[in-house]
Amino acid sequence: MTRPSYLEIDLSAIQSNLSLVSSLAPNSKTVACVKADAYGHGAVAVAEVLQGKADLLGLASLEEAQQLKAAGIEAPMLLLEGCFDKSEWLEASQNNHSAVVHCQGQLEALLSLDLPNPISVWLKMDSGMHRLGFDPSQYADAHRQLQQSGKCKSIQLMSHFACSEELDNPFNDQQIQVFTDTLRGIEGQRSIANSAAILTRPDTHLDWVRPGYMLYGNSPMPGEVAESRKLHTAMSFYSEIISIRHIAAGEGVGYNHAWRAEHDSTIAVVAAGYGDGYPRNAKNGSPVLVDGQPAGTAGHIAMDMMLVNVTRMPNAQPGSKVELWGKELPVSRVAKHSGMSGYELLTRLTSRLPRRYIT
Ligand SMILES: Cc1ncc(COP(=O)(O)O)c(C=O)c1O
């Protein structure tokens, strides 16, 4: 028997979440974000089911695009941070990748080159997030330079929200205003909506939407469960109990005895830990499901194991199935117990965990 910890990835859930995107934004094309190994779900397997259905696959880097190409993925790809040097621009153009241009240095590198093929550029504006993008005051000029260069097959106009999961934050409207005002008089297809905006702000769908987190069946809106948005959770992180210990009142368990039994207790050892990507800083009582029943962690998460309080679960035994997050336990609930985001938990899973795909 092998170590009983794995990720079950439901590819049909991802397809159905993409269909949901299309039904919410029926007049928009889709950049399906499969960067960061498809948010931990395995970029090749996810790209295989999305190709032909999403209009573009969104990646963070040329390396990520190369990995997909090497695995036989032919779908058009968008490099969301653009290219990092001249050789990357040449390679992106050769492979017909679309790429973001977000700063003067990238613009100059692109304009200085003889490209093998004209490239499809996504010109990024900093509408207020202050991360990547041209200042609105410089945007029209950057657009004019790209247009006049003759090196662009098309120029898409994009920006990114800073606070879109905060429904009532007035900054969302401010960003939309800046984006709209700056684009007045500039021709091109427009894109600003990530998952939160796709779910909550139809006025931002425009020509292209760029879903990531929701594609995997998670709502970015705080406190929301996937079902309330008709999303289907794609990833379930499973393990098993591998040992049971009876702990007398007053005894401590695990490293530094970070949990101490107030009463005689039963503690299960589960074969998953921070070496798999489960957060080490998960607090005592972080939720898990043992044979579908709610239980909580006890003490520090170790590299390969964690301890779970099963005192009130007389049937818990070695071999009992444990869900660490997934279809029955939203990753966002686990994330909250470690002061992290669900996005972070998904993308920090390690390669030690086998991914088992179901359709
Ligand atoms: C430029 C850009 N667009 C879209 C997304 C997708 O965002 P989400 O996963 O919240 O849908 C991201 C994610 O970080 C991004 O950086």
The ligand as an SDF file (V2000), in Angstrom:
LIG
                    3D

 16 16  0  0  0  0  0  0  0  0999 V2000
   -3.8010   39.7000  -14.7550 C   0  0  0  0  0  0  0  0  0  0  0  0
   -4.6780   38.6770  -14.1250 C   0  0  0  0  0  0  0  0  0  0  0  0
   -5.8660   38.4090  -14.6640 N   0  0  0  0  0  0  0  0  0  0  0  0
   -6.7000   37.4720  -14.1240 C   0  0  0  0  0  0  0  0  0  0  0  0
   -6.3410   36.7770  -12.9890 C   0  0  0  0  0  0  0  0  0  0  0  0
   -7.2960   35.7500  -12.4160 C   0  0  0  0  0  0  0  0  0  0  0  0
   -7.7310   36.1720  -11.1500 O   0  0  0  0  0  0  0  0  0  0  0  0
   -8.7340   35.2350  -10.3180 P   0  0  0  0  0  0  0  0  0  0  0  0
   -7.9710   34.0060  -10.0120 O   0  0  0  0  0  0  0  0  0  0  0  0
   -9.0470   36.0390   -9.0990 O   0  0  0  0  0  0  0  0  0  0  0  0
   -9.8840   35.0030  -11.2090 O   0  0  0  0  0  0  0  0  0  0  0  0
   -5.1110   37.0430  -12.4030 C   0  0  0  0  0  0  0  0  0  0  0  0
   -4.7390   36.3090  -11.1800 C   0  0  0  0  0  0  0  0  0  0  0  0
   -3.9290   36.6240  -10.4060 O   0  0  0  0  0  0  0  0  0  0  0  0
   -4.2550   38.0090  -12.9720 C   0  0  0  0  0  0  0  0  0  0  0  0
   -3.0670   38.2830  -12.4400 O   0  0  0  0  0  0  0  0  0  0  0  0
  1  2  1  0
  2  3  1  0
  2 15  2  0
  3  4  2  0
  4  5  1  0
  5  6  1  0
  5 12  2  0
  6  7  1  0
  7  8  1  0
  8  9  2  0
  8 10  1  0
  8 11  1  0
 12 13  1  0
 12 15  1  0
 13 14  2  0
 15 16  1  0
M  END
$$$$
